[in-house]
């Protein structure tokens, strides 16, 4: 038996491109399972096309019945996009700290259904207001469009400030040497709040209506994926969502849009009070609230949360 060898100069087909996640260090995640981006291609100096994938089942970013992706999965994907672009495309070294000044997203709720396979997504990111100190980017804004099967699922964006380790230590002082620890006040009440399990609830009731104490579980594997010296921004977004939900306890409101500004760090060892104020809306079918978080009588963050009015949901 003989074998036929191809000519030496015969073209060789390139190997197939294999899919992997982006480095977890670039999105500030400890667990590879929590990395939702897979690749990035630069279109021009400030425009990028990214790909990603959402799992069919997730321990946190999923509806209680498992049939839909959670809207805040969009926010987490946007957060990861900002960090990835900073490190991989804008020259911010690993080890730098980030201040998320604001984050906004609006999502088509009817397109969040979980399919028979993981949800592949694409993102278009346009960066602007890029500030540099020498060769390092010190801040930028990004505008994002997220698509599923070529159709827009969500839009939004955010602004980031990038801080060198030495500057961060001067900014934070002794606090910078802390790692995530149990807050001084822990939750005694664990209501549903539209979440999958008791440890997913981040708010505890107070004697005043529409006012809660922020009491997240510091051992939560998603909200506290890695150590830090302050409460993560995604914890504050989750607090905003749960506060809006608990304002409509009989028929919880699903957030279709959240616009958040972050004014200062939320410290681990100081009570953070969450308050909700209803807002007027032009459309009767939609409800909106403003959620604020305060520590030491200073505003930490403010979110406007809007979604279909619970009574309008069939």
VODOKOL-438140 format. One record per residue (C-alpha): residue number from 1; z, y, x; residue in one letter. Coordinates in nm, 3 decimals. Last residue first. Layout:
<tises>
tise pos->NUM, pz->Z, py->Y, px->X, code->a
...
</tises>
This chain:
<tises>
tise pos->314, pz->3.077, py->4.046, px->-5.017, code->x
tise pos->313, pz->3.186, py->4.324, px->-4.778, code->x
tise pos->312, pz->3.202, py->4.662, px->-4.952, code->x
tise pos->311, pz->3.578, py->4.636, px->-5.011, code->x
tise pos->310, pz->3.626, py->4.592, px->-4.637, code->x
tise pos->309, pz->3.437, py->4.914, px->-4.555, code->x
tise pos->308, pz->3.170, py->4.818, px->-4.305, code->x
tise pos->307, pz->3.262, py->4.939, px->-3.957, code->x
tise pos->306, pz->3.402, py->5.226, px->-3.759, code->x
tise pos->305, pz->3.649, py->5.267, px->-3.473, code->x
tise pos->304, pz->3.701, py->5.603, px->-3.305, code->x
tise pos->303, pz->3.912, py->5.547, px->-2.997, code->x
tise pos->302, pz->4.157, py->5.766, px->-2.805, code->x
tise pos->301, pz->4.330, py->5.685, px->-2.479, code->x
tise pos->300, pz->4.644, py->5.757, px->-2.280, code->x
tise pos->299, pz->4.770, py->6.058, px->-2.473, code->x
tise pos->298, pz->5.095, py->6.192, px->-2.333, code->x
tise pos->297, pz->5.429, py->6.184, px->-2.515, code->x
tise pos->296, pz->5.575, py->5.949, px->-2.248, code->x
tise pos->295, pz->5.303, py->5.700, px->-2.333, code->x
tise pos->294, pz->5.052, py->5.750, px->-2.613, code->x
tise pos->293, pz->4.767, py->5.544, px->-2.756, code->x
tise pos->292, pz->4.533, py->5.686, px->-3.017, code->x
tise pos->291, pz->4.325, py->5.519, px->-3.287, code->x
tise pos->290, pz->4.089, py->5.724, px->-3.501, code->x
tise pos->289, pz->3.968, py->5.550, px->-3.812, code->x
tise pos->288, pz->3.634, py->5.489, px->-3.982, code->x
tise pos->287, pz->3.520, py->5.313, px->-4.298, code->x
tise pos->286, pz->3.162, py->5.244, px->-4.404, code->x
tise pos->285, pz->3.011, py->5.165, px->-4.745, code->x
tise pos->284, pz->3.085, py->5.515, px->-4.870, code->x
tise pos->283, pz->2.858, py->5.664, px->-4.605, code->x
tise pos->282, pz->2.935, py->6.016, px->-4.486, code->x
tise pos->281, pz->3.270, py->5.914, px->-4.342, code->x
tise pos->280, pz->3.612, py->6.079, px->-4.346, code->x
tise pos->279, pz->3.861, py->5.959, px->-4.086, code->x
tise pos->278, pz->4.178, py->5.754, px->-4.128, code->x
tise pos->277, pz->4.446, py->5.815, px->-3.862, code->x
tise pos->276, pz->4.591, py->5.527, px->-3.661, code->x
tise pos->275, pz->4.875, py->5.527, px->-3.407, code->x
tise pos->274, pz->4.946, py->5.306, px->-3.105, code->x
tise pos->273, pz->5.263, py->5.368, px->-2.904, code->x
tise pos->272, pz->5.273, py->5.264, px->-2.539, code->x
tise pos->271, pz->5.619, py->5.178, px->-2.408, code->x
tise pos->270, pz->5.649, py->5.223, px->-2.029, code->x
tise pos->269, pz->5.658, py->4.950, px->-1.765, code->x
tise pos->268, pz->5.294, py->4.844, px->-1.745, code->x
tise pos->267, pz->5.143, py->5.191, px->-1.726, code->x
tise pos->266, pz->4.836, py->5.290, px->-1.925, code->x
tise pos->265, pz->4.633, py->5.492, px->-1.676, code->x
tise pos->264, pz->4.507, py->5.828, px->-1.795, code->x
tise pos->263, pz->4.260, py->5.992, px->-2.033, code->x
tise pos->262, pz->4.041, py->5.702, px->-2.141, code->x
tise pos->261, pz->3.781, py->5.797, px->-2.404, code->x
tise pos->260, pz->3.668, py->5.539, px->-2.656, code->x
tise pos->259, pz->3.379, py->5.505, px->-2.901, code->x
tise pos->258, pz->3.386, py->5.186, px->-3.104, code->x
tise pos->257, pz->3.107, py->5.070, px->-3.334, code->x
tise pos->256, pz->3.047, py->4.786, px->-3.581, code->x
tise pos->255, pz->3.415, py->4.701, px->-3.597, code->x
tise pos->254, pz->3.493, py->4.428, px->-3.851, code->x
tise pos->253, pz->3.745, py->4.560, px->-4.104, code->x
tise pos->252, pz->4.013, py->4.320, px->-4.223, code->x
tise pos->251, pz->4.028, py->4.252, px->-4.600, code->x
tise pos->250, pz->4.394, py->4.249, px->-4.707, code->x
tise pos->249, pz->4.516, py->4.401, px->-4.381, code->x
tise pos->248, pz->4.291, py->4.705, px->-4.387, code->x
tise pos->247, pz->4.499, py->4.926, px->-4.156, code->x
tise pos->246, pz->4.569, py->4.606, px->-3.965, code->x
tise pos->245, pz->4.206, py->4.581, px->-3.863, code->x
tise pos->244, pz->4.190, py->4.937, px->-3.731, code->x
tise pos->243, pz->4.505, py->4.868, px->-3.527, code->x
tise pos->242, pz->4.357, py->4.539, px->-3.404, code->x
tise pos->241, pz->4.038, py->4.709, px->-3.289, code->x
tise pos->240, pz->4.218, py->4.990, px->-3.110, code->x
tise pos->239, pz->4.458, py->4.746, px->-2.942, code->x
tise pos->238, pz->4.159, py->4.539, px->-2.829, code->x
tise pos->237, pz->4.007, py->4.850, px->-2.675, code->x
tise pos->236, pz->4.335, py->4.922, px->-2.497, code->x
tise pos->235, pz->4.351, py->4.566, px->-2.364, code->x
tise pos->234, pz->3.989, py->4.600, px->-2.252, code->x
tise pos->233, pz->4.088, py->4.905, px->-2.048, code->x
tise pos->232, pz->4.331, py->4.698, px->-1.845, code->x
tise pos->231, pz->4.705, py->4.778, px->-1.851, code->x
tise pos->230, pz->4.815, py->4.906, px->-1.513, code->x
tise pos->229, pz->4.896, py->4.777, px->-1.161, code->x
tise pos->228, pz->4.652, py->4.488, px->-1.167, code->x
tise pos->227, pz->4.634, py->4.111, px->-1.131, code->x
tise pos->226, pz->4.338, py->3.915, px->-1.263, code->x
tise pos->225, pz->4.224, py->3.764, px->-1.593, code->x
tise pos->224, pz->4.479, py->3.963, px->-1.789, code->x
tise pos->223, pz->4.287, py->4.008, px->-2.117, code->x
tise pos->222, pz->4.120, py->3.669, px->-2.069, code->x
tise pos->221, pz->4.393, py->3.427, px->-1.956, code->x
tise pos->220, pz->4.675, py->3.602, px->-2.148, code->x
tise pos->219, pz->4.978, py->3.586, px->-1.919, code->x
tise pos->218, pz->5.066, py->3.954, px->-1.969, code->x
tise pos->217, pz->5.089, py->3.892, px->-2.347, code->x
tise pos->216, pz->5.015, py->4.230, px->-2.500, code->x
tise pos->215, pz->5.288, py->4.449, px->-2.651, code->x
tise pos->214, pz->5.143, py->4.784, px->-2.766, code->x
tise pos->213, pz->5.392, py->4.918, px->-3.018, code->x
tise pos->212, pz->5.256, py->4.997, px->-3.360, code->x
tise pos->211, pz->5.212, py->5.290, px->-3.598, code->x
tise pos->210, pz->5.006, py->5.286, px->-3.918, code->x
tise pos->209, pz->5.321, py->5.284, px->-4.128, code->x
tise pos->208, pz->5.647, py->5.371, px->-3.949, code->x
tise pos->207, pz->5.924, py->5.116, px->-3.902, code->x
tise pos->206, pz->5.733, py->4.950, px->-3.619, code->x
tise pos->205, pz->5.496, py->4.654, px->-3.604, code->x
tise pos->204, pz->5.403, py->4.478, px->-3.281, code->x
tise pos->203, pz->5.051, py->4.493, px->-3.139, code->x
tise pos->202, pz->4.862, py->4.283, px->-2.881, code->x
tise pos->201, pz->4.785, py->3.968, px->-3.082, code->x
tise pos->200, pz->4.586, py->3.713, px->-2.880, code->x
tise pos->199, pz->4.904, py->3.519, px->-2.790, code->x
tise pos->198, pz->4.947, py->3.430, px->-3.157, code->x
tise pos->197, pz->4.603, py->3.267, px->-3.181, code->x
tise pos->196, pz->4.250, py->3.327, px->-3.307, code->x
tise pos->195, pz->4.262, py->3.697, px->-3.391, code->x
tise pos->194, pz->4.208, py->3.893, px->-3.712, code->x
tise pos->193, pz->4.541, py->4.067, px->-3.684, code->x
tise pos->192, pz->4.706, py->3.727, px->-3.746, code->x
tise pos->191, pz->5.068, py->3.834, px->-3.714, code->x
tise pos->190, pz->5.287, py->3.766, px->-3.412, code->x
tise pos->189, pz->5.610, py->3.966, px->-3.440, code->x
tise pos->188, pz->5.860, py->3.968, px->-3.155, code->x
tise pos->187, pz->5.628, py->4.137, px->-2.908, code->x
tise pos->186, pz->5.765, py->4.221, px->-2.568, code->x
tise pos->185, pz->5.907, py->4.548, px->-2.437, code->x
tise pos->184, pz->5.958, py->4.601, px->-2.063, code->x
tise pos->183, pz->5.607, py->4.481, px->-1.992, code->x
tise pos->182, pz->5.568, py->4.146, px->-1.810, code->x
tise pos->181, pz->5.415, py->4.195, px->-1.471, code->x
tise pos->180, pz->5.066, py->4.263, px->-1.339, code->x
tise pos->179, pz->5.087, py->4.352, px->-0.975, code->x
tise pos->178, pz->5.262, py->4.651, px->-0.828, code->x
tise pos->177, pz->5.170, py->4.812, px->-0.496, code->x
tise pos->176, pz->4.962, py->5.086, px->-0.658, code->x
tise pos->175, pz->5.268, py->5.201, px->-0.856, code->x
tise pos->174, pz->5.428, py->5.328, px->-0.536, code->x
tise pos->173, pz->5.176, py->5.616, px->-0.524, code->x
tise pos->172, pz->4.893, py->5.596, px->-0.777, code->x
tise pos->171, pz->4.665, py->5.870, px->-0.645, code->x
tise pos->170, pz->4.757, py->5.822, px->-0.279, code->x
tise pos->169, pz->4.699, py->5.446, px->-0.310, code->x
tise pos->168, pz->4.373, py->5.508, px->-0.494, code->x
tise pos->167, pz->4.252, py->5.743, px->-0.221, code->x
tise pos->166, pz->4.317, py->5.476, px->0.041, code->x
tise pos->165, pz->4.144, py->5.209, px->-0.168, code->x
tise pos->164, pz->3.831, py->5.419, px->-0.234, code->x
tise pos->163, pz->3.783, py->5.536, px->-0.594, code->x
tise pos->162, pz->3.474, py->5.492, px->-0.810, code->x
tise pos->161, pz->3.453, py->5.698, px->-1.132, code->x
tise pos->160, pz->3.277, py->5.535, px->-1.425, code->x
tise pos->159, pz->3.106, py->5.670, px->-1.737, code->x
tise pos->158, pz->2.997, py->5.460, px->-2.032, code->x
tise pos->157, pz->2.718, py->5.315, px->-2.237, code->x
tise pos->156, pz->2.601, py->5.223, px->-2.583, code->x
tise pos->155, pz->2.346, py->5.013, px->-2.767, code->x
tise pos->154, pz->2.365, py->4.675, px->-2.937, code->x
tise pos->153, pz->2.155, py->4.391, px->-3.080, code->x
tise pos->152, pz->1.806, py->4.525, px->-3.011, code->x
tise pos->151, pz->1.545, py->4.252, px->-3.067, code->x
tise pos->150, pz->1.376, py->4.068, px->-2.778, code->x
tise pos->149, pz->1.545, py->3.738, px->-2.856, code->x
tise pos->148, pz->1.878, py->3.916, px->-2.816, code->x
tise pos->147, pz->1.872, py->4.266, px->-2.676, code->x
tise pos->146, pz->2.131, py->4.498, px->-2.521, code->x
tise pos->145, pz->2.046, py->4.863, px->-2.461, code->x
tise pos->144, pz->2.262, py->5.051, px->-2.214, code->x
tise pos->143, pz->2.318, py->5.406, px->-2.093, code->x
tise pos->142, pz->2.502, py->5.444, px->-1.764, code->x
tise pos->141, pz->2.702, py->5.728, px->-1.612, code->x
tise pos->140, pz->2.793, py->5.760, px->-1.247, code->x
tise pos->139, pz->3.074, py->5.817, px->-1.000, code->x
tise pos->138, pz->3.173, py->5.810, px->-0.634, code->x
tise pos->137, pz->2.864, py->5.639, px->-0.498, code->x
tise pos->136, pz->2.896, py->5.571, px->-0.126, code->x
tise pos->135, pz->2.650, py->5.684, px->0.140, code->x
tise pos->134, pz->2.821, py->6.017, px->0.201, code->x
tise pos->133, pz->3.021, py->6.096, px->-0.108, code->x
tise pos->132, pz->2.782, py->6.042, px->-0.395, code->x
tise pos->131, pz->2.758, py->6.144, px->-0.758, code->x
tise pos->130, pz->2.515, py->5.973, px->-0.995, code->x
tise pos->129, pz->2.488, py->6.171, px->-1.319, code->x
tise pos->128, pz->2.245, py->5.906, px->-1.445, code->x
tise pos->127, pz->2.203, py->5.528, px->-1.461, code->x
tise pos->126, pz->1.967, py->5.357, px->-1.705, code->x
tise pos->125, pz->2.053, py->4.999, px->-1.797, code->x
tise pos->124, pz->1.830, py->4.766, px->-1.996, code->x
tise pos->123, pz->2.010, py->4.449, px->-2.092, code->x
tise pos->122, pz->1.888, py->4.102, px->-2.176, code->x
tise pos->121, pz->2.077, py->3.834, px->-2.367, code->x
tise pos->120, pz->2.078, py->3.456, px->-2.389, code->x
tise pos->119, pz->2.314, py->3.320, px->-2.655, code->x
tise pos->118, pz->2.431, py->2.967, px->-2.579, code->x
tise pos->117, pz->2.254, py->2.702, px->-2.787, code->x
tise pos->116, pz->2.276, py->2.597, px->-3.153, code->x
tise pos->115, pz->2.339, py->2.955, px->-3.255, code->x
tise pos->114, pz->2.648, py->3.175, px->-3.285, code->x
tise pos->113, pz->2.590, py->3.468, px->-3.522, code->x
tise pos->112, pz->2.623, py->3.816, px->-3.373, code->x
tise pos->111, pz->2.295, py->3.953, px->-3.516, code->x
tise pos->110, pz->2.444, py->4.050, px->-3.854, code->x
tise pos->109, pz->2.692, py->4.279, px->-3.680, code->x
tise pos->108, pz->2.427, py->4.503, px->-3.530, code->x
tise pos->107, pz->2.638, py->4.663, px->-3.259, code->x
tise pos->106, pz->2.738, py->5.014, px->-3.154, code->x
tise pos->105, pz->2.907, py->5.063, px->-2.818, code->x
tise pos->104, pz->3.089, py->5.337, px->-2.633, code->x
tise pos->103, pz->3.296, py->5.343, px->-2.316, code->x
tise pos->102, pz->3.468, py->5.642, px->-2.156, code->x
tise pos->101, pz->3.626, py->5.749, px->-1.830, code->x
tise pos->100, pz->3.648, py->5.400, px->-1.680, code->x
tise pos->99, pz->3.829, py->5.458, px->-1.351, code->x
tise pos->98, pz->3.723, py->5.208, px->-1.089, code->x
tise pos->97, pz->3.888, py->5.085, px->-0.771, code->x
tise pos->96, pz->3.709, py->5.007, px->-0.447, code->x
tise pos->95, pz->3.777, py->4.668, px->-0.289, code->x
tise pos->94, pz->3.411, py->4.567, px->-0.283, code->x
tise pos->93, pz->3.199, py->4.851, px->-0.154, code->x
tise pos->92, pz->3.012, py->5.087, px->-0.392, code->x
tise pos->91, pz->2.647, py->5.090, px->-0.285, code->x
tise pos->90, pz->2.471, py->5.176, px->-0.610, code->x
tise pos->89, pz->2.288, py->4.847, px->-0.673, code->x
tise pos->88, pz->2.520, py->4.552, px->-0.621, code->x
tise pos->87, pz->2.861, py->4.719, px->-0.632, code->x
tise pos->86, pz->2.813, py->4.995, px->-0.890, code->x
tise pos->85, pz->2.559, py->4.797, px->-1.089, code->x
tise pos->84, pz->2.803, py->4.506, px->-1.119, code->x
tise pos->83, pz->3.093, py->4.727, px->-1.227, code->x
tise pos->82, pz->2.889, py->4.898, px->-1.497, code->x
tise pos->81, pz->2.737, py->4.574, px->-1.622, code->x
tise pos->80, pz->3.078, py->4.407, px->-1.641, code->x
tise pos->79, pz->3.207, py->4.684, px->-1.867, code->x
tise pos->78, pz->2.896, py->4.658, px->-2.086, code->x
tise pos->77, pz->2.947, py->4.282, px->-2.121, code->x
tise pos->76, pz->3.313, py->4.341, px->-2.210, code->x
tise pos->75, pz->3.213, py->4.596, px->-2.475, code->x
tise pos->74, pz->2.952, py->4.362, px->-2.622, code->x
tise pos->73, pz->3.208, py->4.081, px->-2.634, code->x
tise pos->72, pz->3.415, py->4.330, px->-2.834, code->x
tise pos->71, pz->3.192, py->4.256, px->-3.132, code->x
tise pos->70, pz->3.317, py->3.893, px->-3.138, code->x
tise pos->69, pz->3.047, py->3.630, px->-3.139, code->x
tise pos->68, pz->3.010, py->3.461, px->-3.474, code->x
tise pos->67, pz->3.057, py->3.118, px->-3.630, code->x
tise pos->66, pz->3.381, py->3.014, px->-3.463, code->x
tise pos->65, pz->3.585, py->3.052, px->-3.784, code->x
tise pos->64, pz->3.829, py->3.297, px->-3.623, code->x
tise pos->63, pz->3.545, py->3.502, px->-3.478, code->x
tise pos->62, pz->3.478, py->3.477, px->-3.105, code->x
tise pos->61, pz->3.558, py->3.669, px->-2.788, code->x
tise pos->60, pz->3.892, py->3.495, px->-2.722, code->x
tise pos->59, pz->3.870, py->3.123, px->-2.642, code->x
tise pos->58, pz->3.492, py->3.127, px->-2.630, code->x
tise pos->57, pz->3.248, py->2.887, px->-2.791, code->x
tise pos->56, pz->2.871, py->2.916, px->-2.792, code->x
tise pos->55, pz->2.888, py->3.090, px->-2.455, code->x
tise pos->54, pz->2.728, py->3.432, px->-2.399, code->x
tise pos->53, pz->2.449, py->3.458, px->-2.143, code->x
tise pos->52, pz->2.317, py->3.736, px->-1.926, code->x
tise pos->51, pz->2.008, py->3.908, px->-1.799, code->x
tise pos->50, pz->1.970, py->4.247, px->-1.641, code->x
tise pos->49, pz->1.690, py->4.504, px->-1.620, code->x
tise pos->48, pz->1.765, py->4.814, px->-1.415, code->x
tise pos->47, pz->1.666, py->5.180, px->-1.419, code->x
tise pos->46, pz->1.799, py->5.433, px->-1.167, code->x
tise pos->45, pz->1.574, py->5.401, px->-0.863, code->x
tise pos->44, pz->1.302, py->5.204, px->-1.037, code->x
tise pos->43, pz->1.277, py->4.873, px->-1.222, code->x
tise pos->42, pz->1.561, py->4.706, px->-1.032, code->x
tise pos->41, pz->1.607, py->4.343, px->-1.133, code->x
tise pos->40, pz->1.945, py->4.192, px->-1.221, code->x
tise pos->39, pz->2.069, py->3.837, px->-1.280, code->x
tise pos->38, pz->2.322, py->3.615, px->-1.462, code->x
tise pos->37, pz->2.578, py->3.837, px->-1.637, code->x
tise pos->36, pz->2.854, py->3.694, px->-1.860, code->x
tise pos->35, pz->3.127, py->3.620, px->-1.605, code->x
tise pos->34, pz->3.441, py->3.491, px->-1.784, code->x
tise pos->33, pz->3.382, py->3.125, px->-1.697, code->x
tise pos->32, pz->3.365, py->3.224, px->-1.329, code->x
tise pos->31, pz->3.733, py->3.315, px->-1.352, code->x
tise pos->30, pz->3.883, py->3.587, px->-1.132, code->x
tise pos->29, pz->3.679, py->3.870, px->-1.277, code->x
tise pos->28, pz->3.612, py->4.207, px->-1.120, code->x
tise pos->27, pz->3.243, py->4.223, px->-1.216, code->x
tise pos->26, pz->3.109, py->4.215, px->-0.858, code->x
tise pos->25, pz->3.380, py->3.969, px->-0.748, code->x
tise pos->24, pz->3.252, py->3.720, px->-1.006, code->x
tise pos->23, pz->2.924, py->3.698, px->-0.818, code->x
tise pos->22, pz->2.633, py->3.705, px->-1.065, code->x
tise pos->21, pz->2.609, py->3.393, px->-1.276, code->x
tise pos->20, pz->2.359, py->3.124, px->-1.191, code->x
tise pos->19, pz->2.015, py->3.027, px->-1.319, code->x
tise pos->18, pz->1.774, py->2.842, px->-1.095, code->x
tise pos->17, pz->1.428, py->2.974, px->-1.015, code->x
tise pos->16, pz->1.192, py->2.680, px->-0.988, code->x
tise pos->15, pz->1.076, py->2.590, px->-0.638, code->x
tise pos->14, pz->0.749, py->2.752, px->-0.531, code->x
tise pos->13, pz->0.442, py->2.528, px->-0.559, code->x
tise pos->12, pz->0.307, py->2.433, px->-0.220, code->x
tise pos->11, pz->-0.046, py->2.539, px->-0.134, code->x
tise pos->10, pz->-0.247, py->2.281, px->0.064, code->x
tise pos->9, pz->-0.284, py->2.374, px->0.434, code->x
tise pos->8, pz->-0.148, py->2.046, px->0.567, code->x
tise pos->7, pz->-0.368, py->1.850, px->0.329, code->x
tise pos->6, pz->-0.171, py->1.643, px->0.079, code->x
tise pos->5, pz->-0.065, py->1.294, px->0.194, code->x
tise pos->4, pz->-0.207, py->0.990, px->0.016, code->x
tise pos->3, pz->0.013, py->0.687, px->0.030, code->x
tise pos->2, pz->-0.092, py->0.338, px->0.133, code->x
tise pos->1, pz->0.000, py->0.000, px->0.000, code->x
</tises>
